[in-house]
Amino acid sequence: MKNSEAPAAPSDPGTGMTPEDSPISRRADGVPIEWTPAIQGILKRVTLAGCLAMVYVEFTGSAAQVEYARSLGATEFHFGVLGAIPSAALLLQFLSAFWLNRLRYRKRVWIPLMTLHRLVPVAVAIVPYAMPAADSHTWVWTMLGLLALSHGLGNLGVPMWFGWMADLLPPRHLAEYWSMRRRAQAFTSACALLASAGFFWWLSAVDIRVTFLAASLAGAAAGVADILLFIGVPEPPNARPADGGWASFTAPFRDAEYRPFIVFSAYWSFAATWSFPFFRLYMLTELGLSLPATMALFLVHALGGALFTANFGRLIDKMGQRPVIILCTALKSGIVLAFLFVTPASAAWVLAPVFVFDNIMNTGLLIGHNGYVLRESPRENRGMYVAAVQACSGLAGAAAALIAGDLLQRWDGYAEVWMGMAMNHYHLVFAIGIVLRLGAIAMALRIREPRSQATDEVLIQTVMPAMMRWMRAPAGFFSREQKGD
């Protein structure tokens, strides 16, 4: 596969350049002048690919996958394993980073690898048809094995993709671009969820195994189209370290500036994954919501990221990643708190606004996380720096999902009345999850980013004025007082 030459970037993406390090940026026709027509074409293609990826995610996963797994006979422990698989597969990013440090070009490896990754969910959906004589135990573990293969293939491609994009895209307004891309993905995710929910509602009388197969075929088609779009994305040559062995592996952990971010990411993954793999299951089994209703609530969740976070990227470009990560981490316990106290009667009207707010915080964390990884890692060993964060997070997240899933199954049957509310084993796990998430604030405060502004300055200068504007006109949340940078 021929690698087309990338347009020259206006500055070195590996320098970690911030607004304080470079001249004041100017804008033309509403976009930064660094975004030349060639760069804008690349940005549009990468954004469209990301939107197709969201169609893939919503049609092959989401609540429908939970319902499908239940139909095969999955227990709460199996759902713990299901929640652990994406996290555990992140460890393969270390293997990918070693591989990347030996590649001159990434595209010719990344495209076939990711195409296969996108096709595996179809195999997941045909398990009961391919093995009609097998028992439910075999079906469930075969499904889990195939999902592990899918996530493993996907994670082999992550350091390659991050390095490719970081070498290609202008660094100065990187967070602004990720914010725009995230908004487009959130709208697409919402539309895909709406279509998926409508599909499963319309065919609710049909066996979930049939409808899930149809949805998986549609999702896989969108996922493969996502990958094939990158054939037209140019690729600069990969900058490889002089020593691609043990020294490159240990470099992120020896970096005193970067190491606190690895620790934070790992702890946050443990704290977050303790609870969230069981949200959909809890909604379906304990709150008694139907599959379409559950999918509709996650539609609201997706819209939260689309409608209210348009300028998160500009906030991060201006203030830095660290303060935004701290603020979003501090507020991310709200969704677990809602699940702790919500009742079947109040589920719809309580969870809807909580989901909107939670996805706003998700967006801030995602853009801040990606910005930190790309800006603070050296170009020559970026793949290993990406892998260090992702893999350590994955190991921690997998451990949390497995432990919490095991506890859910062990504590099954627990019942208590507390302040007039009926509590069960899910509430015990969610209560532990809240404590774990609050502990992540201390870890976030240890992140090092000398050129970022203080968290209280972000609150005073940006968030509080934004809240006042939102109280006057909700559509103005995160809009800016001034048009310039």
C-alpha angles and dihedrals in degrees: 000000000000117000113219117217115260122234112257113267116230091237141009109284091204097063098079088231116188131189089267091058099053139045119282108284120238128207130219123193089354097304132092114271088235087071099084119187089263092051092046090054090053092047091053093049093048090047093051089049090052091052092052088050089059090053087052092050096047096045098044098036135014121091092327090067089053091051091046091051090050090053089056091053103262116170129206090268089055089053088053088054089046089054091047097051098074090048096045091048089061088076088073088070088080088059089047092051092053088048091047092053088063098046123094091192128024105192097074090057099034099054099056091039093053094041089059089047090056093051099052095080088066088060088050090056095050096051096108091045095046092046105032095156096051124102125244092261091060092044093053096047092045089053091049091048092052091048089051089053091049094050091044092055091046093052093050086064099047101082089044092053095045092049091047093051094043091053092047108041126071108257101212097076096023095127091049090056093047088051092052091046091047090052092051090047091049092053090047091047090052092050091046091049091049091050092045093048090048091049094051092043092050091049097035091128091057121089110271089229090064097044093043090054091053092048091048092053091052092046093048090052090054091045094053090047087054091057095043091056088069091066085082095047112099120232128211115216113275114255106226127197120248090239110039095176134073094333092057090048095053096039097091092049092048092050104100092197095050100036097078089057091054090051092048093048092050094048093045090051090053092048096046097042091051089077116013100070087066100048096092092042090050091050092051099041108027104027091040095227118159121241093254091048091050091049090048091056090052087050087060088048091055092047090055089064092045103047105039109032105060095125101035088110094056089049091055093044089053102039104024135248099273101066093046092049090051094049095046092046091051091054099042095089091074096085094053090047089054092051090049093059106024118112130204090254094052100034099105100048096037099046098043098069091036090055091051092052093043093056091050087058091044089055093052092049093046096049092042091048094048092044093051094049094048098040101040099043123085116248095231094059102020094127091060092047090052091047093049091058096040098042096047088048089049095052091049093045093049091051091050094049093048094047094045092046091051091049091050090055094043093048094046108133095034110138130174137158113226121179089340094309125116109235126194140174093289090059091055091054093045092050090054088047092057092053091048093050093050089053089060090071091072090051092050091053089061094060111116121223108142096188095053122100124249117273093239089054090056089051094049099040103036120006100046094047088046090053090051091051090047091053088056095042120002092205088064096065109136092003113142128246091217130039096218129078 
